[in-house]
Amino acid sequence: MRILIVNPNTTEAVTSLMLDAGRVSASPGVEVSAVTAPRGLPYITSRAEAQIGGAIALEMLAEAQGGCDAAILAAFGDPGLLGARELFEFPVIGISEAAMLTACMLGGRFLIVTFANLMCGWFRDCVAMHRLEDRCAGVVALDRGFGSLEDVRETNWEALMTLANAAVADRDADVAILAGAPLAGLAQRARGFIHVPVIDPIVAAVRQAETLVALGTNKASRGSFQRPAPKASSGLSAKLAAYLEHAR
């Protein structure tokens, strides 16, 4: 089984973090690889940036045709996810949806914890997109800026853990999700600090991808997620344009 992690931002270090977390969590015999956006933004923190990243992700997924059994859209907020599911034959898993659905299996309400408050609105939109508002205890974030990857993972670590525990108690949450690609792989460490189960979105997505491939489901040929009718385009990547025209 081949699972591809698609990072729609341009930061290779973040891709490496997610790839490491994905490979550690994968079942024996599952090959996990990753690709980084060839252009765009170094990290995604807003709705506008998510739209850009989602469009680039569709081009990256078109490039992956035939090279994977499932793909993971690896940006919390799931930019481009519904469009990807509409277009492509293989399963596409969003790390946000995978984390939230997994959290729902562990408790009544989940809390989303992230490292920068400028992302909270976009993340709340993502919860609504997946129709999980009633299961979400809220989105909380540190009220501070961030610079390097090290800032996110280490400098702010204690503050992030304190925030998570306080919000879990205040909002009566049953499960916590560490949201944001730079936090990939930290859930295992956080389990020694946060007082409820902690979900790593990449790990949840890898395991959900394995399940969907094992189920052997087919692509919809009717309904709102069937492949769109052929259409010519201009200015898109060659492989995405060919796919939209049904030339592939």
SULTA-V521221 format. One record per backbone hydrogen bond with DSSP energy under -1.0 kcal/mol. CO is the residue of the C=O (numbers start at 1). NH is the residue of the N-H. E is the energy in kcal/mol with one decimal. If there is no record, write none. Layout:
[[CO:NH:E] [CO:NH:E]]
This chain:
[[1:31:-3.1] [2:69:-2.8] [2:70:-1.3] [3:33:-2.3] [4:72:-3.1] [5:35:-2.4] [6:74:-2.7] [7:37:-1.5] [9:37:-1.5] [11:15:-1.7] [12:16:-2.4] [13:17:-1.8] [14:18:-2.3] [15:19:-2.6] [16:20:-2.5] [17:21:-2.2] [18:22:-2.5] [19:23:-2.7] [20:24:-2.1] [21:25:-1.4] [22:26:-1.1] [27:30:-2.0] [31:3:-3.0] [33:5:-2.8] [35:7:-2.7] [41:10:-2.5] [46:50:-2.0] [47:51:-1.9] [48:52:-1.7] [49:53:-2.8] [50:54:-2.7] [51:55:-1.8] [52:56:-2.0] [53:57:-2.3] [54:58:-1.6] [55:59:-1.3] [56:60:-2.1] [57:61:-2.6] [58:62:-2.0] [59:63:-1.8] [60:64:-1.1] [62:65:-1.0] [64:67:-2.9] [70:4:-2.3] [71:93:-2.9] [72:6:-3.3] [73:75:-1.2] [73:95:-1.8] [75:78:-2.3] [78:81:-1.8] [80:84:-2.2] [81:85:-2.3] [82:86:-1.7] [83:87:-2.0] [84:88:-2.5] [91:71:-2.4] [93:73:-3.0] [94:98:-2.5] [95:99:-2.1] [96:100:-2.7] [97:101:-2.8] [98:102:-2.0] [99:103:-2.4] [100:104:-1.9] [102:105:-1.1] [103:106:-1.7] [109:174:-2.9] [109:175:-1.3] [110:137:-3.6] [111:177:-2.8] [112:140:-2.8] [113:179:-3.0] [116:119:-1.6] [117:120:-1.4] [119:123:-2.4] [120:124:-2.5] [121:125:-2.0] [122:126:-1.7] [123:127:-2.0] [124:128:-2.1] [125:129:-2.5] [126:130:-1.7] [127:132:-2.2] [128:131:-1.6] [132:135:-1.3] [133:136:-1.0] [135:110:-2.7] [138:112:-2.5] [140:114:-2.4] [142:117:-1.2] [142:144:-1.4] [148:152:-1.5] [149:153:-2.3] [150:154:-2.7] [150:155:-1.6] [151:156:-1.7] [154:157:-1.4] [156:160:-2.4] [157:161:-2.3] [158:162:-2.4] [159:163:-2.4] [160:164:-2.3] [161:165:-2.2] [162:166:-2.3] [163:167:-2.5] [164:168:-2.5] [165:169:-2.0] [166:170:-2.7] [167:171:-2.5] [168:173:-1.7] [175:111:-2.6] [176:199:-2.7] [177:113:-3.0] [180:183:-2.3] [181:184:-2.1] [183:186:-2.0] [186:190:-2.4] [187:191:-1.4] [189:192:-1.4] [190:193:-2.4] [190:194:-2.9] [197:176:-2.8] [199:178:-1.8] [200:204:-2.6] [201:205:-2.4] [202:206:-2.5] [203:207:-2.1] [204:208:-2.3] [205:209:-2.6] [206:210:-2.3] [207:211:-1.8] [208:212:-2.4] [209:213:-2.4] [210:214:-2.4] [211:215:-1.9] [223:226:-1.4] [237:241:-2.7] [238:242:-2.3] [239:243:-2.0] [240:244:-2.5] [241:245:-1.6] [242:247:-3.0] [243:246:-1.2] [244:231:-1.7]]
